[in-house]
Amino acid sequence: MENYENLSKMTLDELKGKYDALSGNTVPGLSFYREEIARRESSEQSTEMHRMTKSMKNMTAAILVMTVVNVFAVIVQFWH
């Protein structure tokens, strides 16, 4: 068994290799499937949050442009 320090220093590929090497000697229990379901749901939520954040960024930029145009239009109206 790896101690925490050695485990934290392993690369993702090293961890996957260890997992694959040990997987033939174990039997998955319910927690294995529950954790995989939770991981996938979390990944989906993360992807959705990223999409929503990108949308909010785009909307904020559009509102900024419209506000600048509006301010410019008001200034032009007062000068005429």
Backbone hydrogen bonds in HBPLUS format (Angstrom, degrees):
<---DONOR---> <-ACCEPTOR-->    atom                        ^
c    i                          cat <-CA-CA->   ^        H-A-AA   ^      H-
h    n   atom  resd res      DA  || num        DHA   H-A  angle D-A-AA Bond
n    s   type  num  typ     dist DA aas  dist angle  dist       angle   num
A0007-LEU N   A0003-ASN O   2.94 MM   4  6.11 162.2  1.98 157.8 163.7     1
A0008-SER N   A0004-TYR O   2.83 MM   4  5.99 157.6  1.88 154.0 159.4     2
A0009-LYS N   A0006-ASN O   3.22 MM   3  5.20 136.9  2.41  95.3 107.1     3
A0010-MET N   A0007-LEU O   3.24 MM   3  5.42 153.3  2.32 103.5 111.2     4
A0015-LEU N   A0011-THR O   2.97 MM   4  6.29 160.5  2.01 152.6 157.7     5
A0016-LYS N   A0012-LEU O   2.90 MM   4  6.16 158.7  1.95 150.2 156.2     6
A0017-GLY N   A0013-ASP O   2.93 MM   4  6.12 153.1  2.00 143.8 151.2     7
A0018-LYS N   A0014-GLU O   2.96 MM   4  6.27 159.4  2.01 151.5 156.2     8
A0019-TYR N   A0015-LEU O   2.90 MM   4  6.12 160.2  1.94 149.6 155.6     9
A0020-ASP N   A0016-LYS O   2.87 MM   4  6.09 166.2  1.89 152.2 155.3    10
A0021-ALA N   A0017-GLY O   2.92 MM   4  6.09 154.6  1.99 146.8 154.1    11
A0022-LEU N   A0018-LYS O   2.99 MM   4  6.21 151.7  2.07 149.3 156.0    12
A0023-SER N   A0019-TYR O   2.87 MM   4  5.89 137.2  2.05 149.2 161.8    13
A0025-ASN N   A0022-LEU O   3.00 MM   3  5.58 156.1  2.05 118.5 125.9    14
A0032-PHE N   A0029-GLY O   3.14 MM   3  5.47 132.5  2.37 104.1 115.8    15
A0034-ARG N   A0030-LEU O   2.88 MM   4  6.13 160.8  1.92 155.3 161.8    16
A0035-GLU N   A0031-SER O   2.82 MM   4  5.86 159.1  1.87 145.5 150.7    17
A0036-GLU N   A0032-PHE O   3.07 MM   4  6.27 150.0  2.16 140.0 148.3    18
A0037-ILE N   A0033-TYR O   2.91 MM   4  6.13 157.2  1.97 148.8 154.7    19
A0038-ALA N   A0034-ARG O   2.95 MM   4  6.17 162.5  1.98 147.8 152.7    20
A0039-ARG N   A0035-GLU O   2.85 MM   4  6.01 152.3  1.92 142.8 150.7    21
A0040-ARG N   A0036-GLU O   2.98 MM   4  6.18 160.8  2.02 147.8 152.2    22
A0041-GLU N   A0037-ILE O   2.91 MM   4  6.15 160.7  1.95 152.3 158.1    23
A0042-SER N   A0038-ALA O   2.88 MM   4  5.98 157.8  1.93 146.7 153.1    24
A0043-SER N   A0039-ARG O   2.90 MM   4  6.11 150.4  1.99 143.3 151.8    25
A0044-GLU N   A0040-ARG O   2.91 MM   4  6.17 156.8  1.97 148.5 154.4    26
A0045-GLN N   A0041-GLU O   2.92 MM   4  6.17 157.5  1.97 148.1 154.4    27
A0046-SER N   A0042-SER O   2.89 MM   4  6.07 155.2  1.95 145.5 152.5    28
A0047-THR N   A0043-SER O   2.96 MM   4  6.20 157.5  2.01 147.7 153.4    29
A0048-GLU N   A0044-GLU O   2.95 MM   4  6.17 157.8  2.00 147.8 154.0    30
A0049-MET N   A0045-GLN O   2.83 MM   4  6.04 158.1  1.88 150.9 157.0    31
A0050-HIS N   A0046-SER O   2.94 MM   4  6.13 153.5  2.01 145.2 152.5    32
A0051-ARG N   A0047-THR O   3.00 MM   4  6.26 155.0  2.07 145.0 151.7    33
A0052-MET N   A0048-GLU O   2.88 MM   4  6.14 160.1  1.92 151.3 156.6    34
A0053-THR N   A0049-MET O   2.86 MM   4  6.00 157.0  1.91 147.6 154.0    35
A0054-LYS N   A0050-HIS O   3.00 MM   4  6.18 155.2  2.06 145.7 152.1    36
A0055-SER N   A0051-ARG O   2.99 MM   4  6.26 154.4  2.06 145.7 152.8    37
A0056-MET N   A0052-MET O   2.88 MM   4  6.15 157.9  1.93 149.8 155.7    38
A0057-LYS N   A0053-THR O   2.94 MM   4  6.16 152.4  2.02 145.0 152.6    39
A0058-ASN N   A0054-LYS O   2.98 MM   4  6.26 158.4  2.02 148.0 153.5    40
A0059-MET N   A0055-SER O   2.85 MM   4  6.12 159.7  1.89 152.5 158.4    41
A0060-THR N   A0056-MET O   2.88 MM   4  6.00 157.2  1.93 146.1 152.5    42
A0061-ALA N   A0057-LYS O   3.00 MM   4  6.24 156.3  2.06 146.6 152.7    43
A0062-ALA N   A0058-ASN O   2.97 MM   4  6.23 156.3  2.03 146.5 153.1    44
A0063-ILE N   A0059-MET O   2.86 MM   4  6.10 159.6  1.90 152.2 157.5    45
A0064-LEU N   A0060-THR O   2.92 MM   4  6.11 154.1  1.99 145.9 153.2    46
A0065-VAL N   A0061-ALA O   3.00 MM   4  6.28 160.1  2.04 149.6 154.1    47
A0066-MET N   A0062-ALA O   2.91 MM   4  6.18 165.8  1.93 152.4 156.4    48
A0067-THR N   A0063-ILE O   2.85 MM   4  5.98 152.5  1.92 147.0 154.7    49
A0068-VAL N   A0064-LEU O   2.98 MM   4  6.21 160.0  2.02 151.3 156.1    50
A0069-VAL N   A0065-VAL O   2.98 MM   4  6.22 162.1  2.01 152.8 157.8    51
A0070-ASN N   A0066-MET O   2.88 MM   4  6.04 156.6  1.93 144.6 151.4    52
A0071-VAL N   A0067-THR O   2.85 MM   4  6.09 163.2  1.88 153.2 157.2    53
A0072-PHE N   A0068-VAL O   2.94 MM   4  6.11 163.1  1.97 148.7 153.8    54
A0073-ALA N   A0069-VAL O   2.87 MM   4  6.11 154.5  1.94 148.0 155.3    55
A0074-VAL N   A0070-ASN O   2.93 MM   4  6.19 157.4  1.98 153.2 158.7    56
A0075-ILE N   A0071-VAL O   2.96 MM   4  6.20 163.8  1.99 154.1 158.4    57
A0076-VAL N   A0072-PHE O   2.93 MM   4  6.15 161.3  1.97 150.6 155.7    58
A0077-GLN N   A0073-ALA O   2.98 MM   4  6.18 152.9  2.06 144.2 151.5    59
A0078-PHE N   A0074-VAL O   3.04 MM   4  6.33 157.6  2.09 152.5 157.5    60
A0079-TRP N   A0075-ILE O   3.17 MM   4  6.39 142.5  2.32 145.3 154.9    61
A0080-HIS N   A0077-GLN O   3.29 MM   3  5.43 147.0  2.40  99.9 109.1    62
